[in-house]
Amino acid sequence: MTRSVLFILTFLSIAFLMACEVGKKVDRTNYDQFTIEELAKGDQLIDFSDSMLNGPIDINKLSNDDAKKAKAAVYRVYSNLELKDNQYLFKVKNAEELHLSERVFDRFVKDIEEMNSNVRKENEMEKLEPISSEYLSSLLK
């Protein structure tokens, strides 16, 4: 991947990891037993608080469980993106398919659309690359 694409993907990942707190609609005690991978590939509903959807926070202020759930949400989204005509597109139609709240899904959609728009404006000749399995695996750590 080109540097700017990696930068954008990294920025989006960090933004979500920093801007997301998971939990109002889920029972926190149930998530202690899950690894990031189990959550990422599972069907537990992930939701973020209203305040976390509006802006970034310090990742160090998130509990380990909240950070784990945020990484799982990023994995769910990124593993359901495809590259077509140099744009990232969702393979899914709605939040329910990813077991994310509607507002979390909408936030990811908005950010991916913004990234696509920036790539088009920046340089139409720049070629995006598919999200690699290695990158997805790195989200599970």
Z-matrix of the N, CA and C atoms (Angstrom, degrees):
N
C 1 1.448
C 2 1.523 1 109.26
N 3 1.287 2 114.91 1 149.56
C 4 1.456 3 118.21 2 178.54
C 5 1.512 4 109.92 3 -71.93
N 6 1.296 5 115.90 4 161.12
C 7 1.466 6 120.31 5 -177.43
C 8 1.518 7 112.56 6 -59.41
N 9 1.333 8 116.37 7 -43.47
C 10 1.466 9 118.12 8 -176.98
C 11 1.528 10 111.63 9 -67.93
N 12 1.330 11 117.36 10 -34.95
C 13 1.454 12 120.09 11 178.35
C 14 1.524 13 109.33 12 -68.46
N 15 1.331 14 116.89 13 -44.78
C 16 1.463 15 120.01 14 177.02
C 17 1.521 16 110.54 15 -60.74
N 18 1.322 17 116.20 16 -40.37
C 19 1.454 18 120.07 17 178.41
C 20 1.526 19 110.28 18 -61.54
N 21 1.321 20 117.04 19 -45.66
C 22 1.462 21 121.35 20 -178.63
C 23 1.529 22 110.09 21 -63.43
N 24 1.338 23 117.06 22 -46.82
C 25 1.465 24 119.68 23 179.49
C 26 1.520 25 111.36 24 -63.58
N 27 1.316 26 116.34 25 -41.74
C 28 1.457 27 120.29 26 178.12
C 29 1.521 28 110.13 27 -63.81
N 30 1.325 29 116.63 28 -44.21
C 31 1.460 30 120.96 29 179.04
C 32 1.528 31 110.79 30 -59.50
N 33 1.346 32 116.56 31 -45.99
C 34 1.463 33 119.36 32 179.73
C 35 1.526 34 111.18 33 -62.37
N 36 1.321 35 116.12 34 -41.75
C 37 1.466 36 119.28 35 178.72
C 38 1.514 37 111.00 36 -61.96
N 39 1.316 38 116.32 37 -47.75
C 40 1.463 39 120.66 38 -179.00
C 41 1.521 40 110.06 39 -64.70
N 42 1.330 41 116.36 40 -40.69
C 43 1.465 42 119.54 41 179.61
C 44 1.523 43 110.71 42 -59.46
N 45 1.324 44 116.58 43 -43.50
C 46 1.454 45 118.60 44 178.98
C 47 1.512 46 111.66 45 -70.50
N 48 1.296 47 117.01 46 -37.18
C 49 1.463 48 118.62 47 178.35
C 50 1.517 49 110.54 48 -66.48
N 51 1.327 50 116.35 49 -32.99
C 52 1.451 51 120.06 50 -179.21
C 53 1.520 52 112.10 51 -85.70
N 54 1.327 53 117.32 52 -28.63
C 55 1.456 54 120.22 53 -171.44
C 56 1.514 55 114.02 54 -97.51
N 57 1.304 56 117.17 55 2.00
C 58 1.446 57 119.05 56 -170.82
C 59 1.515 58 112.64 57 -118.57
N 60 1.288 59 113.72 58 131.89
C 61 1.448 60 120.24 59 167.76
C 62 1.512 61 104.53 60 -121.82
N 63 1.283 62 116.20 61 132.39
C 64 1.443 63 120.53 62 -175.29
C 65 1.508 64 108.41 63 -102.21
N 66 1.316 65 116.20 64 143.21
C 67 1.394 66 112.26 65 164.93
C 68 1.475 67 127.31 66 145.55
N 69 1.296 68 124.36 67 -23.32
C 70 1.452 69 119.56 68 -173.31
C 71 1.519 70 112.51 69 -53.63
N 72 1.306 71 117.08 70 -40.07
C 73 1.449 72 120.41 71 -172.42
C 74 1.524 73 113.23 72 -95.09
N 75 1.311 74 117.71 73 4.75
C 76 1.455 75 119.67 74 -179.57
C 77 1.512 76 109.96 75 -121.82
N 78 1.286 77 115.63 76 153.38
C 79 1.453 78 121.68 77 178.42
C 80 1.521 79 108.27 78 -85.21
N 81 1.319 80 117.41 79 109.78
C 82 1.461 81 122.13 80 -176.03
C 83 1.522 82 112.68 81 -57.82
N 84 1.289 83 117.95 82 -34.64
C 85 1.461 84 119.74 83 -177.17
C 86 1.523 85 111.99 84 -64.78
N 87 1.303 86 118.17 85 -26.03
C 88 1.459 87 121.12 86 179.08
C 89 1.523 88 112.85 87 -72.27
N 90 1.305 89 118.69 88 -19.72
C 91 1.458 90 121.20 89 -173.07
C 92 1.519 91 113.76 90 -91.96
N 93 1.318 92 117.96 91 -10.40
C 94 1.459 93 120.88 92 178.07
C 95 1.521 94 111.61 93 -58.82
N 96 1.294 95 116.39 94 -33.85
C 97 1.463 96 121.30 95 -174.35
C 98 1.527 97 113.47 96 -81.19
N 99 1.332 98 118.73 97 -10.84
C 100 1.456 99 121.56 98 -175.16
C 101 1.516 100 112.17 99 -96.38
N 102 1.326 101 115.83 100 143.32
C 103 1.461 102 121.22 101 169.63
C 104 1.525 103 107.41 102 -83.25
N 105 1.321 104 116.87 103 169.68
C 106 1.467 105 120.09 104 175.71
C 107 1.523 106 109.60 105 -58.29
N 108 1.319 107 116.56 106 -43.29
C 109 1.471 108 120.37 107 -178.75
C 110 1.523 109 111.71 108 -62.27
N 111 1.322 110 117.32 109 -42.42
C 112 1.461 111 120.33 110 179.04
C 113 1.525 112 111.04 111 -63.33
N 114 1.321 113 116.96 112 -39.85
C 115 1.469 114 119.90 113 176.98
C 116 1.523 115 111.10 114 -69.05
N 117 1.321 116 116.20 115 -42.95
C 118 1.461 117 120.62 116 -177.76
C 119 1.520 118 111.44 117 -61.38
N 120 1.306 119 116.52 118 -37.75
C 121 1.459 120 120.80 119 -176.45
C 122 1.530 121 112.31 120 -100.37
N 123 1.317 122 116.82 121 2.96
C 124 1.451 123 121.73 122 -177.94
C 125 1.516 124 113.22 123 -90.92
N 126 1.320 125 114.86 124 -171.58
C 127 1.466 126 119.86 125 -178.45
C 128 1.530 127 112.88 126 -120.54
N 129 1.326 128 116.93 127 20.70
C 130 1.458 129 120.50 128 177.11
C 131 1.538 130 108.67 129 -72.87
N 132 1.325 131 116.22 130 137.33
C 133 1.458 132 120.56 131 178.29
C 134 1.523 133 110.12 132 -67.61
N 135 1.320 134 116.45 133 131.97
C 136 1.458 135 121.43 134 175.84
C 137 1.525 136 108.04 135 -115.63
N 138 1.314 137 115.32 136 129.70
C 139 1.460 138 121.90 137 178.76
C 140 1.523 139 108.08 138 -136.56
N 141 1.308 140 116.26 139 152.15
C 142 1.457 141 122.35 140 177.88
C 143 1.519 142 108.55 141 -114.55
N 144 1.324 143 116.36 142 150.35
C 145 1.459 144 119.89 143 177.79
C 146 1.526 145 110.07 144 -67.85
N 147 1.330 146 116.49 145 156.28
C 148 1.464 147 121.52 146 179.66
C 149 1.519 148 111.75 147 -56.23
N 150 1.310 149 116.28 148 -43.83
C 151 1.472 150 119.12 149 -177.08
C 152 1.522 151 112.08 150 -64.36
N 153 1.314 152 117.61 151 -31.59
C 154 1.457 153 120.47 152 -178.95
C 155 1.523 154 112.58 153 -77.45
N 156 1.316 155 117.36 154 -22.06
C 157 1.462 156 120.21 155 178.24
C 158 1.523 157 112.19 156 -78.23
N 159 1.329 158 116.87 157 -17.02
C 160 1.461 159 120.84 158 -175.01
C 161 1.514 160 114.77 159 -91.18
N 162 1.304 161 118.43 160 -11.84
C 163 1.454 162 118.69 161 -179.54
C 164 1.501 163 112.09 162 178.60
N 165 1.311 164 115.69 163 164.80
C 166 1.462 165 119.68 164 -177.13
C 167 1.528 166 112.57 165 -72.80
N 168 1.314 167 114.21 166 152.81
C 169 1.464 168 121.62 167 172.77
C 170 1.521 169 107.38 168 -129.24
N 171 1.290 170 116.21 169 171.69
C 172 1.453 171 120.96 170 177.76
C 173 1.525 172 109.22 171 -74.17
N 174 1.327 173 116.95 172 119.53
C 175 1.465 174 121.37 173 -178.86
C 176 1.518 175 111.04 174 -56.35
N 177 1.315 176 116.82 175 -29.50
C 178 1.463 177 120.89 176 -179.12
C 179 1.527 178 112.23 177 -69.19
N 180 1.324 179 116.84 178 -14.77
C 181 1.458 180 120.47 179 178.57
C 182 1.530 181 112.45 180 -88.81
N 183 1.330 182 116.38 181 -9.57
C 184 1.460 183 119.52 182 176.71
C 185 1.524 184 108.96 183 -80.05
N 186 1.300 185 115.48 184 143.54
C 187 1.460 186 118.99 185 173.65
C 188 1.523 187 108.25 186 -67.49
N 189 1.312 188 115.80 187 162.53
C 190 1.468 189 119.54 188 177.44
C 191 1.523 190 111.21 189 -58.18
N 192 1.325 191 116.87 190 -40.28
C 193 1.459 192 120.10 191 179.88
C 194 1.520 193 111.80 192 -65.38
N 195 1.344 194 116.99 193 -41.64
C 196 1.458 195 119.59 194 178.87
C 197 1.527 196 111.28 195 -66.00
N 198 1.319 197 117.18 196 -40.25
C 199 1.463 198 120.28 197 177.29
C 200 1.526 199 109.98 198 -64.37
N 201 1.317 200 117.06 199 -39.56
C 202 1.468 201 121.81 200 178.66
C 203 1.531 202 110.08 201 -61.77
N 204 1.321 203 116.28 202 -44.57
C 205 1.465 204 120.26 203 -179.14
C 206 1.531 205 111.33 204 -68.90
N 207 1.332 206 117.24 205 -35.62
C 208 1.460 207 120.34 206 177.98
C 209 1.532 208 110.43 207 -65.01
N 210 1.329 209 117.10 208 -42.64
C 211 1.469 210 120.67 209 177.53
C 212 1.526 211 110.64 210 -62.85
N 213 1.319 212 116.51 211 -38.94
C 214 1.465 213 120.49 212 178.90
C 215 1.531 214 110.73 213 -63.16
N 216 1.326 215 117.17 214 -39.17
C 217 1.467 216 120.64 215 178.79
C 218 1.519 217 110.99 216 -65.27
N 219 1.324 218 116.94 217 -42.63
C 220 1.468 219 120.68 218 177.78
C 221 1.529 220 109.50 219 -60.57
N 222 1.314 221 116.75 220 -44.26
C 223 1.467 222 120.78 221 178.64
C 224 1.535 223 110.80 222 -59.28
N 225 1.321 224 116.70 223 -46.91
C 226 1.466 225 120.10 224 -178.66
C 227 1.526 226 111.28 225 -57.66
N 228 1.317 227 116.21 226 -41.93
C 229 1.468 228 119.80 227 -179.07
C 230 1.519 229 110.74 228 -70.81
N 231 1.328 230 116.86 229 -53.02
C 232 1.463 231 120.16 230 -175.15
C 233 1.523 232 112.78 231 -63.05
N 234 1.326 233 117.39 232 -31.17
C 235 1.459 234 118.98 233 179.10
C 236 1.529 235 111.30 234 -76.45
N 237 1.308 236 117.07 235 -6.18
C 238 1.456 237 121.83 236 178.16
C 239 1.522 238 112.64 237 -116.23
N 240 1.322 239 115.61 238 28.40
C 241 1.459 240 121.47 239 173.41
C 242 1.516 241 108.34 240 -109.09
N 243 1.316 242 115.87 241 146.72
C 244 1.458 243 121.03 242 173.25
C 245 1.519 244 108.43 243 -129.73
N 246 1.297 245 115.38 244 158.18
C 247 1.462 246 121.37 245 179.90
C 248 1.516 247 108.47 246 -103.50
N 249 1.329 248 115.76 247 122.01
C 250 1.465 249 121.22 248 178.16
C 251 1.521 250 108.18 249 -142.22
N 252 1.314 251 115.86 250 126.92
C 253 1.466 252 121.36 251 -179.48
C 254 1.521 253 111.74 252 52.62
N 255 1.329 254 115.14 253 42.19
C 256 1.464 255 122.52 254 176.81
C 257 1.531 256 113.20 255 61.74
N 258 1.322 257 115.57 256 32.64
C 259 1.459 258 121.69 257 177.51
C 260 1.523 259 108.36 258 -139.14
N 261 1.325 260 116.61 259 142.56
C 262 1.453 261 120.78 260 175.09
C 263 1.523 262 108.95 261 -83.29
N 264 1.318 263 115.93 262 129.06
C 265 1.454 264 122.77 263 -179.51
C 266 1.523 265 109.50 264 -126.81
N 267 1.311 266 115.99 265 147.41
C 268 1.456 267 120.90 266 177.17
C 269 1.524 268 110.37 267 -76.76
N 270 1.318 269 116.25 268 137.04
C 271 1.466 270 122.24 269 173.82
C 272 1.522 271 110.46 270 -81.08
N 273 1.313 272 117.18 271 -16.45
C 274 1.469 273 122.48 272 -178.27
C 275 1.520 274 109.57 273 -107.20
N 276 1.307 275 115.01 274 160.63
C 277 1.465 276 120.03 275 -177.01
C 278 1.520 277 113.72 276 -100.31
N 279 1.347 278 117.14 277 -22.58
C 280 1.456 279 118.27 278 -174.09
C 281 1.521 280 112.02 279 -152.12
N 282 1.304 281 114.51 280 170.07
C 283 1.461 282 122.65 281 -177.44
C 284 1.523 283 112.29 282 -63.92
N 285 1.295 284 115.85 283 -35.38
C 286 1.456 285 120.79 284 -177.06
C 287 1.527 286 111.76 285 -59.20
N 288 1.323 287 117.03 286 -36.49
C 289 1.460 288 120.70 287 -179.91
C 290 1.532 289 112.05 288 -64.03
N 291 1.316 290 116.87 289 -27.64
C 292 1.465 291 121.33 290 179.58
C 293 1.521 292 112.34 291 -99.55
N 294 1.313 293 117.08 292 -2.29
C 295 1.468 294 122.44 293 -177.20
C 296 1.530 295 110.42 294 59.08
N 297 1.328 296 114.29 295 43.10
C 298 1.461 297 122.82 296 174.39
C 299 1.520 298 107.55 297 -116.46
N 300 1.324 299 116.51 298 153.07
C 301 1.466 300 118.37 299 173.49
C 302 1.524 301 108.65 300 -65.10
N 303 1.303 302 115.33 301 157.65
C 304 1.472 303 120.53 302 -179.29
C 305 1.519 304 111.44 303 -59.63
N 306 1.307 305 117.36 304 -42.07
C 307 1.464 306 120.38 305 -176.93
C 308 1.525 307 112.08 306 -70.04
N 309 1.332 308 118.23 307 -32.37
C 310 1.465 309 120.98 308 175.53
C 311 1.526 310 109.16 309 -68.59
N 312 1.324 311 116.46 310 -45.04
C 313 1.462 312 121.08 311 177.99
C 314 1.527 313 110.53 312 -59.36
N 315 1.338 314 116.52 313 -45.61
C 316 1.471 315 120.67 314 179.52
C 317 1.527 316 111.36 315 -59.39
N 318 1.311 317 116.99 316 -38.89
C 319 1.470 318 120.91 317 179.03
C 320 1.529 319 110.87 318 -63.96
N 321 1.347 320 117.16 319 -44.34
C 322 1.454 321 120.25 320 177.07
C 323 1.524 322 110.76 321 -62.53
N 324 1.327 323 117.17 322 -44.39
C 325 1.468 324 120.92 323 179.43
C 326 1.525 325 109.97 324 -58.25
N 327 1.323 326 116.68 325 -46.71
C 328 1.467 327 121.33 326 179.77
C 329 1.531 328 110.80 327 -59.37
N 330 1.333 329 116.78 328 -45.45
C 331 1.464 330 120.22 329 -178.00
C 332 1.526 331 111.91 330 -67.52
N 333 1.323 332 118.21 331 -38.62
C 334 1.464 333 120.99 332 178.12
C 335 1.530 334 109.87 333 -67.38
N 336 1.321 335 117.29 334 -41.67
C 337 1.460 336 120.45 335 177.43
C 338 1.525 337 111.18 336 -62.55
N 339 1.319 338 116.50 337 -39.65
C 340 1.466 339 120.79 338 177.61
C 341 1.528 340 110.72 339 -64.51
N 342 1.322 341 116.91 340 -42.15
C 343 1.459 342 120.43 341 177.93
C 344 1.526 343 110.40 342 -62.56
N 345 1.331 344 117.66 343 -45.27
C 346 1.460 345 121.10 344 177.93
C 347 1.524 346 111.17 345 -58.87
N 348 1.301 347 116.34 346 -42.72
C 349 1.460 348 121.14 347 178.88
C 350 1.528 349 111.16 348 -62.99
N 351 1.322 350 116.59 349 -42.83
C 352 1.466 351 120.34 350 179.06
C 353 1.518 352 111.90 351 -64.39
N 354 1.319 353 117.32 352 -38.08
C 355 1.462 354 120.76 353 178.32
C 356 1.524 355 109.67 354 -65.63
N 357 1.322 356 117.27 355 -41.93
C 358 1.472 357 120.17 356 178.02
C 359 1.521 358 111.01 357 -62.21
N 360 1.313 359 117.38 358 -42.16
C 361 1.460 360 121.48 359 -178.65
C 362 1.524 361 112.02 360 -71.44
N 363 1.343 362 115.90 361 -39.18
C 364 1.454 363 121.69 362 -175.50
C 365 1.512 364 112.38 363 -63.32
N 366 1.315 365 115.31 364 -53.56
C 367 1.450 366 119.04 365 -174.11
C 368 1.514 367 108.35 366 -168.72
N 369 1.318 368 116.17 367 107.20
C 370 1.451 369 119.59 368 -177.72
C 371 1.520 370 112.54 369 -65.03
N 372 1.316 371 117.34 370 -20.44
C 373 1.457 372 120.51 371 -179.81
C 374 1.530 373 112.00 372 -82.71
N 375 1.321 374 117.59 373 -15.90
C 376 1.456 375 120.06 374 179.92
C 377 1.521 376 109.35 375 -67.74
N 378 1.306 377 114.91 376 128.95
C 379 1.459 378 120.08 377 -177.91
C 380 1.519 379 110.32 378 -101.21
N 381 1.313 380 114.99 379 124.25
C 382 1.462 381 120.44 380 173.70
C 383 1.525 382 108.26 381 -77.51
N 384 1.300 383 115.15 382 155.90
C 385 1.461 384 120.19 383 177.11
C 386 1.522 385 109.30 384 -116.79
N 387 1.318 386 115.90 385 152.72
C 388 1.467 387 118.35 386 176.79
C 389 1.527 388 109.92 387 -59.95
N 390 1.307 389 115.88 388 152.21
C 391 1.459 390 120.70 389 176.64
C 392 1.526 391 107.07 390 -71.70
N 393 1.296 392 115.87 391 123.19
C 394 1.462 393 120.89 392 -172.80
C 395 1.524 394 112.13 393 -80.65
N 396 1.306 395 114.84 394 157.25
C 397 1.462 396 120.34 395 176.12
C 398 1.523 397 110.35 396 -65.48
N 399 1.336 398 117.12 397 -29.97
C 400 1.464 399 120.70 398 176.79
C 401 1.526 400 110.57 399 -64.88
N 402 1.331 401 116.14 400 -42.05
C 403 1.466 402 120.06 401 178.57
C 404 1.534 403 109.82 402 -64.44
N 405 1.323 404 116.51 403 -44.67
C 406 1.460 405 119.77 404 179.23
C 407 1.532 406 110.83 405 -61.55
N 408 1.319 407 116.76 406 -41.26
C 409 1.465 408 120.57 407 178.13
C 410 1.519 409 111.43 408 -61.25
N 411 1.327 410 116.70 409 -36.39
C 412 1.464 411 119.70 410 -179.00
C 413 1.525 412 111.49 411 -65.99
N 414 1.315 413 117.93 412 -25.10
C 415 1.467 414 121.43 413 178.15
C 416 1.523 415 112.12 414 -71.69
N 417 1.307 416 116.50 415 -19.31
C 418 1.464 417 121.20 416 -176.18
C 419 1.514 418 113.31 417 -86.38
N 420 1.321 419 116.71 418 2.98
C 421 1.478 420 120.39 419 -177.42
C 422 1.497 421 111.18 420 -101.26
